[in-house]
Amino acid sequence: MVLDRLKQVAQHVTGTGPQPHPFDPLSAAEIEKTTAIVRREHASLFFNAVTTWEPRKAEMQAWLADPDHTVRPHRIADVVAIGKGSKVYDGLVDLDEEKILRWALTEGVQPLINMEDLQLVEHIIRIDPKVIEQCGLVGIPKEDMHKVYCDPWTIGFDERFGNKVRLQQALMYYRPHLDDNQYTFPLDFTPIFNADTHEVIHIDVPPVRRPVNQAPPSNYHPAAIEAQGGYRTDLKPLNITQPEGVSFTVNGRIVEWQNWKVHVGFNYREGIVLNNITYNDKGNERGVFYRISLAEMVVPYGNPEHPHQRKHAFDFGEYGGGYMTNSLALGCDCKGAIHYMDANFVNRAGASQTIKNAICVHEEDAGILFKHTDFRDDSVVVTRGRKLVISHIFTAANYEYCVYWFFHQDGTIQLEIKLTGILNTYAMNPGEDTKGWGTEVHPGVNAHNHEHLLCLRIDPNVDGPNNTIFQVDARQGPGEVGSAENKYGNAFYAHKTKYTTPSEAVADYDGVTSRTWDIANTNKINPYSHKPVSYKLVSREVPTLYPKEGGLVWKRAGFARHAVHVTKYADDQLYPAGRHVPQTSGDPPTPTPTSPTTPNNKNSTLTDWIAATSHSSIDNTDLVLWHTFGLTHFPAPEDFPVMPTESMNVLLRPRNFFERNPALDVKPSFARAPSEVVAKKQGMENRDGGSARV
């Protein structure tokens, strides 16, 4: 792994290396080449995003099938740039031909807010006279303005300001001491910042003022913990070692492990993107998924008082899960023998910048993979499993999202999201009634109710691109108790409903029926079960969208209204809340020459795509399944000052895909057959991958 890392560093420094895979993220050199090409024709603007424009699927599938005899797709950069007056430009740059393919002003939109945008706001608000005045009114003297902090958010949508000007709202905090937890001292007013002119244009002030909190801070840094009694001392070391190295191989960004092969991509918006996932089934490399990613998320807060209705962050579409990614540290974020991948992004000026160790690839013990003991003679087989982990962690202001993709030896893919970080907080007066919209988690600290709803975009390739989705519900069998067909009333079965059009393929989760969804290839039948080969979507943490129908969040977050939507595949339909999310109202767009109201316009959404193709066939065709899952969070004191992780999981499990348990060839940890019991032999024991007869 050390040699791999040295090669990565050398290629980064020199800008040289093997020809990139068409799915690869843009290198630092490619990003700067892109911005130089744009600057030749468009000088007076700054860059919001530069990323790989993924090859069109038909072109890419042809190349994947026969790369030696098919023209390699061109390297094309997708560009978002901003000019004076909050003008937004979308473009495509062909890096092979070194020319701009497309360049257009996109009206009526604002692009996401990147890290440079966020950092600028805090500097401006500290010197703004109107903000200084408000700080004085809640008890912060002018000489303490360096102790004032803010979490800049996009404004969401506010009908007073519309979307012609790029705006942010500043959620305000105070730190009496540098190491104090600012979320113990939330302030009660909200400045509105014009990102084009770099000035505060308005401040929202509540009708009832809340002075700065006088309670002692609730801190989490080591000095604070030591002052409160110190850390636990009764934990012994737990060492994770792989003396012979890892079991996976990495070729560029293609990872192979235990029959799995996957291309690990990364972009500024979605973070990790998994492409061309295949499973080697005894020499037959079978397609499983073409592309999987977290496409969007919305976090609506439940306090209806102004301006808290604006607090419903789209963390991917408004900020970028890639832009907010942490640089991971060995022994802390990841343990074991690690392979890291860096991430390259553009800054406002058009230069590349790198997040080192953005992605972590490693193996973990996965507990028991399978086991059986025969009670008759104590013959036994027990096999421990291992999993491949591909992960990144991003910080969205106060919250951390830990994203883990697990590949299991039995053909299962698992997505786990761990939520941690710090609650978003608001000021409250002593004895104030939170009205049920929040919880006092510390004296003077109100943490509002909220949801985390993530949208998983699944582009399947289950034994080929033509797939069909079935909704699967457990149902009681027909016939009353005492009848000939169900005499004892114990019959139940899996009822399958085939989705044939996008309008039919809209569904909620139902825990009563243990609802799952099969992604099936009806052209291929399992020889034993006589059922189509498939992968099953299993997801049980699927809350409803609680903001009401017709409201602002409901309109803007159409993807979150239901657990599942299915659309026919289209190359440009990647982002369910639109390409440009900030300051959208959720209302149908007004047509303009550059943004027509068609399902493929620059800012159309999942609900637009379904409405435009509601009766198109999605039976046995190339399709995309959009799954929204998450959790509802009613805060408690145990969540403060920093939250223990809370997990959400989604499984994609093979069903009728294999002819038997595909993990039977994983060596058992211990096995003793009945004949060995009779012969008084001890059986086979496997320690750390090596086996021995004992």
Sequence and secondary structure as in RCSB ss.txt:
>XXXX:A:sequence
MVLDRLKQVAQHVTGTGPQPHPFDPLSAAEIEKTTAIVRREHASLFFNAVTTWEPRKAEMQAWLADPDHTVRPHR
IADVVAIGKGSKVYDGLVDLDEEKILRWALTEGVQPLINMEDLQLVEHIIRIDPKVIEQCGLVGIPKEDMHKVYC
DPWTIGFDERFGNKVRLQQALMYYRPHLDDNQYTFPLDFTPIFNADTHEVIHIDVPPVRRPVNQAPPSNYHPAAI
EAQGGYRTDLKPLNITQPEGVSFTVNGRIVEWQNWKVHVGFNYREGIVLNNITYNDKGNERGVFYRISLAEMVVP
YGNPEHPHQRKHAFDFGEYGGGYMTNSLALGCDCKGAIHYMDANFVNRAGASQTIKNAICVHEEDAGILFKHTDF
RDDSVVVTRGRKLVISHIFTAANYEYCVYWFFHQDGTIQLEIKLTGILNTYAMNPGEDTKGWGTEVHPGVNAHNH
EHLLCLRIDPNVDGPNNTIFQVDARQGPGEVGSAENKYGNAFYAHKTKYTTPSEAVADYDGVTSRTWDIANTNKI
NPYSHKPVSYKLVSREVPTLYPKEGGLVWKRAGFARHAVHVTKYADDQLYPAGRHVPQTSGDPPTPTPTSPTTPN
NKNSTLTDWIAATSHSSIDNTDLVLWHTFGLTHFPAPEDFPVMPTESMNVLLRPRNFFERNPALDVKPSFARAPS
EVVAKKQGMENRDGGSARV
>XXXX:A:secstr
 HHHHHHHHHHHHH   S   TTS   HHHHHHHHHHHHHH  SEEEEEEEE    HHHHHHHHH TTTS     
EEEEEEEEGGGEEEEEEEETTTTEEEEEEE TT      HHHHHHHHHHHHH HHHHHHHHHTT  GGGGGGEEE
EEEE    TTTTTSS EEEEEEEE SSTTS GGGSB S EEEEETTTTEEEEEE  SS      S     SHHHH
HHTT             TT  S EEETTEEEETTEEEEEEEETTTEEEEEEEEEEETTEEEEEEEEEEEEEEEEE
B   STTGGG EE IIIII TTTTB    BTTTB SS EEEEEEEE TTS EEEEEEEEEEEEEEEEEEEEEE T
TT  EEEEEEEEEEEEEEEEETTEEEEEEEEEETTS EEEEEEEEE   EEE  TT   TTSEEEEETTEEEE E
EEEEEEEEEE TTSS BEEEEEEEEE SS TTSSSSTTS  EEEEEEE  STTT EE   TTTT EEEEEEEEEE
 TTT SEEEEEEEE       S TTSHHHHHTGGGGSSEEEEE  TT   TT SS TT  SS     SSS SSTT
STT  HHHHHHHTTTS  SSB EEEEEEEEEEE   GGG SSEEEEEEEEEEEEESSSSS TTTTS  SEEE HH
HHHTT   EEEETTEEEE 
